[in-house]
Amino acid sequence: MSRYLLDTCAILWWLGDSPRLGRAARRTIGKQSNEIIVSAASLWEIAIKRRRGRLHGVDDYLARFADLHTEWGFRTVLIDPQDAVAAGLLEIDHNDPFDRMLIVQSRRLDARIVTCDDAITKHSPRCVW
């Protein structure tokens, strides 16, 4: 079984069945034999963007993410204290705390990141999109 950690954009575009989600990403997420993981950091990022008015149409997802993840066969991973320390100490030239967390968690979980974000792919070359 292969593991994949979803970037926030991948979650949102999966949720909205957006054509912006890459074909390889869509196949990867939809393949039953893959382990699809969502970080609590992405839930946090979605909630912050929603609160700031930069993201709409996510209220149902935020209210029901646990049920939706179960329905979709996704697993949610918490932010481990060691992840927090590692993300803070990560020696990369990228300051987005959510991206830093995904990079660290993908390494700990031995999971590829599903993302189109160049800032992540630069530091995690096994990404899928």
N, CA and C atoms as a LAMMPS dump frame, in Angstrom:
ITEM: TIMESTEP
0
ITEM: NUMBER OF ATOMS
387
ITEM: BOX BOUNDS ff ff ff
-5.0000000000000000e+02 5.0000000000000000e+02
-5.0000000000000000e+02 5.0000000000000000e+02
-5.0000000000000000e+02 5.0000000000000000e+02
ITEM: ATOMS id mol type element x y z
1 1 1 N 0.842 -1.18 0
2 1 2 C 0 0 0
3 1 3 C 0.885 1.24 0
4 2 1 N 0.595 2.167 -0.883
5 2 2 C 1.333 3.426 -0.944
6 2 3 C 0.604 4.477 -0.116
7 3 1 N 1.385 5.357 0.511
8 3 2 C 0.822 6.424 1.344
9 3 3 C 0.958 7.763 0.647
10 4 1 N -0.093 8.572 0.782
11 4 2 C -0.116 9.903 0.195
12 4 3 C -0.728 10.876 1.189
13 5 1 N -0.038 11.99 1.403
14 5 2 C -0.497 13.054 2.278
15 5 3 C -1.018 14.178 1.398
16 6 1 N -2.265 14.579 1.609
17 6 2 C -2.87 15.598 0.761
18 6 3 C -2.521 17.002 1.224
19 7 1 N -2.077 17.822 0.272
20 7 2 C -1.923 19.254 0.523
21 7 3 C -3.329 19.846 0.588
22 8 1 N -3.448 21.002 1.197
23 8 2 C -4.745 21.648 1.362
24 8 3 C -5.446 21.874 0.03
25 9 1 N -4.708 22.292 -0.992
26 9 2 C -5.341 22.525 -2.302
27 9 3 C -5.921 21.23 -2.852
28 10 1 N -5.242 20.114 -2.645
29 10 2 C -5.74 18.827 -3.133
30 10 3 C -7.04 18.45 -2.426
31 11 1 N -7.106 18.693 -1.136
32 11 2 C -8.335 18.402 -0.386
33 11 3 C -9.489 19.24 -0.933
34 12 1 N -9.242 20.532 -1.069
35 12 2 C -10.303 21.435 -1.518
36 12 3 C -10.772 21.095 -2.931
37 13 1 N -9.844 20.787 -3.81
38 13 2 C -10.228 20.481 -5.189
39 13 3 C -10.866 19.106 -5.299
40 14 1 N -10.498 18.166 -4.428
41 14 2 C -11.179 16.872 -4.36
42 14 3 C -12.615 17.088 -3.871
43 15 1 N -12.739 17.872 -2.805
44 15 2 C -14.04 18.172 -2.209
45 15 3 C -14.986 18.789 -3.233
46 16 1 N -14.482 19.716 -4.035
47 16 2 C -15.306 20.407 -5.023
48 16 3 C -15.307 19.756 -6.388
49 17 1 N -14.671 18.6 -6.521
50 17 2 C -14.548 17.897 -7.807
51 17 3 C -14.064 18.864 -8.896
52 18 1 N -13.059 19.641 -8.536
53 18 2 C -12.542 20.682 -9.424
54 18 3 C -11.661 20.109 -10.534
55 19 1 N -11.787 20.648 -11.741
56 19 2 C -10.881 20.238 -12.822
57 19 3 C -9.443 20.698 -12.57
58 20 1 N -9.231 21.555 -11.584
59 20 2 C -7.876 22.003 -11.247
60 20 3 C -7.054 20.902 -10.583
61 21 1 N -7.74 19.871 -10.064
62 21 2 C -7.038 18.733 -9.471
63 21 3 C -6.408 17.93 -10.6
64 22 1 N -5.108 17.738 -10.54
65 22 2 C -4.389 17.031 -11.588
66 22 3 C -4.913 15.615 -11.802
67 23 1 N -4.764 15.112 -13.009
68 23 2 C -5.256 13.758 -13.319
69 23 3 C -4.576 12.692 -12.461
70 24 1 N -3.253 12.782 -12.347
71 24 2 C -2.521 11.804 -11.529
72 24 3 C -2.957 11.916 -10.07
73 25 1 N -3.18 13.142 -9.598
74 25 2 C -3.632 13.351 -8.22
75 25 3 C -5.017 12.734 -8.02
76 26 1 N -5.911 12.953 -8.963
77 26 2 C -7.272 12.407 -8.866
78 26 3 C -7.244 10.868 -8.838
79 27 1 N -6.428 10.277 -9.716
80 27 2 C -6.306 8.813 -9.74
81 27 3 C -5.728 8.291 -8.426
82 28 1 N -4.711 8.972 -7.938
83 28 2 C -4.061 8.568 -6.694
84 28 3 C -5.04 8.603 -5.529
85 29 1 N -5.777 9.694 -5.406
86 29 2 C -6.731 9.845 -4.298
87 29 3 C -7.859 8.824 -4.414
88 30 1 N -8.313 8.572 -5.614
89 30 2 C -9.444 7.67 -5.815
90 30 3 C -9.111 6.195 -5.784
91 31 1 N -7.83 5.85 -5.807
92 31 2 C -7.433 4.443 -5.841
93 31 3 C -7.587 3.827 -4.448
94 32 1 N -8.455 2.836 -4.342
95 32 2 C -8.792 2.221 -3.055
96 32 3 C -7.6 1.637 -2.318
97 33 1 N -6.609 1.161 -3.052
98 33 2 C -5.465 0.51 -2.394
99 33 3 C -4.462 1.503 -1.816
100 34 1 N -4.607 2.786 -2.108
101 34 2 C -3.714 3.799 -1.547
102 34 3 C -4.214 4.257 -0.187
103 35 1 N -3.283 4.545 0.696
104 35 2 C -3.631 5.148 1.979
105 35 3 C -3.554 6.664 1.809
106 36 1 N -4.702 7.319 1.946
107 36 2 C -4.789 8.767 1.762
108 36 3 C -4.89 9.406 3.14
109 37 1 N -3.994 10.362 3.378
110 37 2 C -3.868 10.969 4.701
111 37 3 C -4.107 12.479 4.599
112 38 1 N -4.856 13.001 5.561
113 38 2 C -5.085 14.44 5.687
114 38 3 C -4.505 14.872 7.025
115 39 1 N -3.68 15.897 6.991
116 39 2 C -3.08 16.423 8.213
117 39 3 C -4.039 17.381 8.92
118 40 1 N -4.017 17.337 10.242
119 40 2 C -4.774 18.312 11.02
120 40 3 C -4.326 19.734 10.664
121 41 1 N -3.092 19.88 10.194
122 41 2 C -2.606 21.198 9.775
123 41 3 C -3.432 21.739 8.604
124 42 1 N -3.841 20.87 7.698
125 42 2 C -4.663 21.311 6.566
126 42 3 C -6.054 21.724 7.03
127 43 1 N -6.612 20.993 7.985
128 43 2 C -7.913 21.388 8.538
129 43 3 C -7.816 22.754 9.192
130 44 1 N -6.738 22.964 9.907
131 44 2 C -6.486 24.248 10.568
132 44 3 C -6.372 25.353 9.521
133 45 1 N -5.618 25.101 8.458
134 45 2 C -5.451 26.101 7.401
135 45 3 C -6.783 26.435 6.734
136 46 1 N -7.586 25.436 6.451
137 46 2 C -8.892 25.661 5.827
138 46 3 C -9.773 26.504 6.745
139 47 1 N -9.78 26.183 8.033
140 47 2 C -10.599 26.932 8.988
141 47 3 C -10.15 28.39 9.091
142 48 1 N -8.848 28.629 9.097
143 48 2 C -8.34 30.005 9.164
144 48 3 C -8.75 30.778 7.912
145 49 1 N -8.567 30.183 6.756
146 49 2 C -8.939 30.864 5.51
147 49 3 C -10.437 31.118 5.453
148 50 1 N -11.232 30.207 5.952
149 50 2 C -12.686 30.384 5.996
150 50 3 C -13.037 31.557 6.909
151 51 1 N -12.421 31.602 8.08
152 51 2 C -12.695 32.672 9.048
153 51 3 C -12.316 34.036 8.497
154 52 1 N -11.244 34.079 7.738
155 52 2 C -10.772 35.348 7.168
156 52 3 C -11.524 35.749 5.911
157 53 1 N -12.46 34.92 5.464
158 53 2 C -13.26 35.244 4.287
159 53 3 C -12.555 34.939 2.974
160 54 1 N -11.455 34.211 3.014
161 54 2 C -10.695 33.89 1.803
162 54 3 C -11.101 32.553 1.198
163 55 1 N -12.025 31.857 1.871
164 55 2 C -12.447 30.545 1.406
165 55 3 C -13.926 30.379 1.731
166 56 1 N -14.698 29.993 0.728
167 56 2 C -16.144 29.828 0.902
168 56 3 C -16.539 28.405 0.526
169 57 1 N -17.695 27.973 0.987
170 57 2 C -18.215 26.666 0.629
171 57 3 C -17.578 25.505 1.356
172 58 1 N -16.952 25.77 2.487
173 58 2 C -16.28 24.7 3.224
174 58 3 C -16.903 24.425 4.59
175 59 1 N -17.985 25.1 4.905
176 59 2 C -18.592 24.935 6.229
177 59 3 C -19.011 23.492 6.489
178 60 1 N -19.648 22.858 5.512
179 60 2 C -20.079 21.475 5.687
180 60 3 C -18.872 20.56 5.878
181 61 1 N -17.83 20.777 5.084
182 61 2 C -16.62 19.966 5.23
183 61 3 C -16.025 20.126 6.625
184 62 1 N -15.907 21.357 7.095
185 62 2 C -15.327 21.589 8.416
186 62 3 C -16.183 20.979 9.526
187 63 1 N -17.498 20.991 9.343
188 63 2 C -18.389 20.428 10.352
189 63 3 C -18.393 18.898 10.334
190 64 1 N -18.148 18.312 9.15
191 64 2 C -18.294 16.859 9.003
192 64 3 C -17.033 16.161 8.501
193 65 1 N -15.874 16.785 8.648
194 65 2 C -14.657 16.21 8.058
195 65 3 C -14.41 14.77 8.501
196 66 1 N -14.671 14.449 9.758
197 66 2 C -14.395 13.087 10.24
198 66 3 C -15.262 12.067 9.493
199 67 1 N -16.542 12.372 9.353
200 67 2 C -17.439 11.471 8.619
201 67 3 C -17.07 11.403 7.146
202 68 1 N -16.744 12.542 6.555
203 68 2 C -16.368 12.564 5.131
204 68 3 C -15.075 11.793 4.895
205 69 1 N -14.115 11.964 5.774
206 69 2 C -12.855 11.222 5.626
207 69 3 C -13.11 9.718 5.703
208 70 1 N -13.962 9.312 6.622
209 70 2 C -14.312 7.89 6.726
210 70 3 C -14.992 7.419 5.449
211 71 1 N -15.932 8.201 4.965
212 71 2 C -16.655 7.866 3.726
213 71 3 C -15.696 7.735 2.543
214 72 1 N -14.722 8.606 2.464
215 72 2 C -13.771 8.604 1.352
216 72 3 C -12.613 7.626 1.575
217 73 1 N -12.512 7.079 2.773
218 73 2 C -11.41 6.168 3.079
219 73 3 C -10.125 6.889 3.441
220 74 1 N -10.225 8.133 3.878
221 74 2 C -9.058 8.916 4.268
222 74 3 C -8.77 8.698 5.753
223 75 1 N -7.519 8.927 6.118
224 75 2 C -7.102 8.902 7.518
225 75 3 C -6.629 10.307 7.881
226 76 1 N -6.965 10.742 9.083
227 76 2 C -6.514 12.047 9.563
228 76 3 C -5.343 11.841 10.514
229 77 1 N -4.283 12.605 10.299
230 77 2 C -3.113 12.514 11.173
231 77 3 C -3.022 13.799 11.999
232 78 1 N -2.759 13.617 13.278
233 78 2 C -2.635 14.755 14.19
234 78 3 C -1.249 15.372 14.079
235 79 1 N -1.108 16.551 14.642
236 79 2 C 0.2 17.192 14.705
237 79 3 C 0.898 16.671 15.955
238 80 1 N 1.924 15.9 15.737
239 80 2 C 2.712 15.298 16.798
240 80 3 C 3.675 16.361 17.348
241 81 1 N 3.959 16.38 18.656
242 81 2 C 4.901 17.367 19.184
243 81 3 C 6.263 17.329 18.479
244 82 1 N 6.725 16.133 18.111
245 82 2 C 8 16.033 17.396
246 82 3 C 7.89 16.668 16.005
247 83 1 N 6.698 16.559 15.384
248 83 2 C 6.479 17.216 14.094
249 83 3 C 6.579 18.731 14.248
250 84 1 N 6.001 19.242 15.328
251 84 2 C 6.023 20.692 15.561
252 84 3 C 7.457 21.2 15.703
253 85 1 N 8.258 20.477 16.46
254 85 2 C 9.657 20.866 16.633
255 85 3 C 10.402 20.756 15.309
256 86 1 N 10.217 19.637 14.615
257 86 2 C 10.922 19.425 13.342
258 86 3 C 10.524 20.464 12.299
259 87 1 N 9.25 20.823 12.247
260 87 2 C 8.806 21.833 11.276
261 87 3 C 9.425 23.189 11.587
262 88 1 N 9.508 23.508 12.873
263 88 2 C 10.114 24.773 13.271
264 88 3 C 11.597 24.842 12.984
265 89 1 N 12.269 23.709 13.088
266 89 2 C 13.716 23.66 12.869
267 89 3 C 14.11 23.315 11.434
268 90 1 N 13.128 23.013 10.61
269 90 2 C 13.401 22.601 9.229
270 90 3 C 14.209 23.669 8.5
271 91 1 N 15.365 23.276 7.996
272 91 2 C 16.279 24.207 7.325
273 91 3 C 15.936 24.316 5.837
274 92 1 N 14.871 25.047 5.547
275 92 2 C 14.476 25.313 4.162
276 92 3 C 14.133 26.784 4.034
277 93 1 N 14.144 27.264 2.818
278 93 2 C 13.85 28.675 2.567
279 93 3 C 12.373 28.873 2.249
280 94 1 N 11.521 28.395 3.135
281 94 2 C 10.073 28.51 2.952
282 94 3 C 9.457 28.697 4.326
283 95 1 N 8.668 29.74 4.496
284 95 2 C 8.183 30.078 5.826
285 95 3 C 6.731 29.72 6.107
286 96 1 N 5.988 29.185 5.132
287 96 2 C 4.592 28.82 5.372
288 96 3 C 4.553 27.678 6.394
289 97 1 N 3.978 27.91 7.58
290 97 2 C 3.998 26.876 8.617
291 97 3 C 3.225 25.618 8.239
292 98 1 N 2.182 25.76 7.451
293 98 2 C 1.392 24.593 7.05
294 98 3 C 2.175 23.728 6.069
295 99 1 N 2.837 24.351 5.118
296 99 2 C 3.666 23.597 4.175
297 99 3 C 4.829 22.919 4.883
298 100 1 N 5.441 23.627 5.827
299 100 2 C 6.55 23.043 6.59
300 100 3 C 6.073 21.801 7.349
301 101 1 N 4.877 21.881 7.927
302 101 2 C 4.325 20.745 8.654
303 101 3 C 4.078 19.566 7.719
304 102 1 N 3.53 19.825 6.535
305 102 2 C 3.275 18.737 5.592
306 102 3 C 4.571 18.067 5.154
307 103 1 N 5.593 18.847 4.931
308 103 2 C 6.892 18.286 4.537
309 103 3 C 7.423 17.359 5.633
310 104 1 N 7.372 17.825 6.874
311 104 2 C 7.863 17.032 8.006
312 104 3 C 7.01 15.775 8.2
313 105 1 N 5.687 15.933 8.143
314 105 2 C 4.822 14.775 8.346
315 105 3 C 4.984 13.754 7.216
316 106 1 N 5.166 14.232 5.997
317 106 2 C 5.343 13.283 4.883
318 106 3 C 6.611 12.465 5.088
319 107 1 N 7.641 13.082 5.613
320 107 2 C 8.887 12.358 5.885
321 107 3 C 8.691 11.328 6.993
322 108 1 N 8.021 11.729 8.068
323 108 2 C 7.797 10.812 9.194
324 108 3 C 6.916 9.638 8.779
325 109 1 N 5.917 9.914 7.97
326 109 2 C 4.964 8.875 7.57
327 109 3 C 5.413 8.103 6.333
328 110 1 N 6.527 8.522 5.74
329 110 2 C 6.988 7.949 4.477
330 110 3 C 5.867 7.999 3.438
331 111 1 N 5.314 9.197 3.289
332 111 2 C 4.191 9.427 2.377
333 111 3 C 4.574 10.472 1.336
334 112 1 N 4.123 10.271 0.136
335 112 2 C 4.301 11.279 -0.911
336 112 3 C 3.231 12.345 -0.723
337 113 1 N 3.557 13.589 -1.047
338 113 2 C 2.595 14.679 -0.911
339 113 3 C 1.879 14.874 -2.243
340 114 1 N 0.56 14.994 -2.184
341 114 2 C -0.248 15.29 -3.359
342 114 3 C -0.418 16.804 -3.386
343 115 1 N 0.317 17.463 -4.3
344 115 2 C 0.313 18.925 -4.348
345 115 3 C 0.791 19.43 -5.699
346 116 1 N 0.374 20.657 -6.006
347 116 2 C 0.904 21.363 -7.173
348 116 3 C 1.725 22.572 -6.728
349 117 1 N 1.943 22.695 -5.442
350 117 2 C 2.641 23.838 -4.858
351 117 3 C 4.149 23.698 -5.063
352 118 1 N 4.712 24.564 -5.887
353 118 2 C 6.149 24.525 -6.17
354 118 3 C 7.001 24.683 -4.918
355 119 1 N 6.507 25.434 -3.951
356 119 2 C 7.265 25.638 -2.717
357 119 3 C 7.417 24.317 -1.951
358 120 1 N 6.44 23.434 -2.072
359 120 2 C 6.538 22.121 -1.422
360 120 3 C 7.355 21.173 -2.286
361 121 1 N 7.074 21.128 -3.574
362 121 2 C 7.777 20.175 -4.448
363 121 3 C 9.278 20.435 -4.477
364 122 1 N 9.673 21.673 -4.25
365 122 2 C 11.089 22.018 -4.204
366 122 3 C 11.808 21.286 -3.062
367 123 1 N 11.083 21.037 -1.98
368 123 2 C 11.677 20.428 -0.783
369 123 3 C 11.21 18.995 -0.539
370 124 1 N 10.304 18.536 -1.353
371 124 2 C 9.79 17.168 -1.228
372 124 3 C 9.581 16.633 -2.642
373 125 1 N 10.634 16.148 -3.255
374 125 2 C 10.603 15.83 -4.688
375 125 3 C 9.722 14.664 -5.116
376 126 1 N 9.208 13.885 -4.168
377 126 2 C 8.385 12.749 -4.558
378 126 3 C 6.899 13.112 -4.642
379 127 1 N 6.577 14.352 -4.861
380 127 2 C 5.182 14.789 -4.906
381 127 3 C 4.469 14.243 -6.142
382 128 1 N 3.146 14.205 -6.028
383 128 2 C 2.272 13.744 -7.103
384 128 3 C 1.316 14.868 -7.462
385 129 1 N 1.11 15.061 -8.754
386 129 2 C 0.06 15.979 -9.195
387 129 3 C -0.445 15.527 -10.532
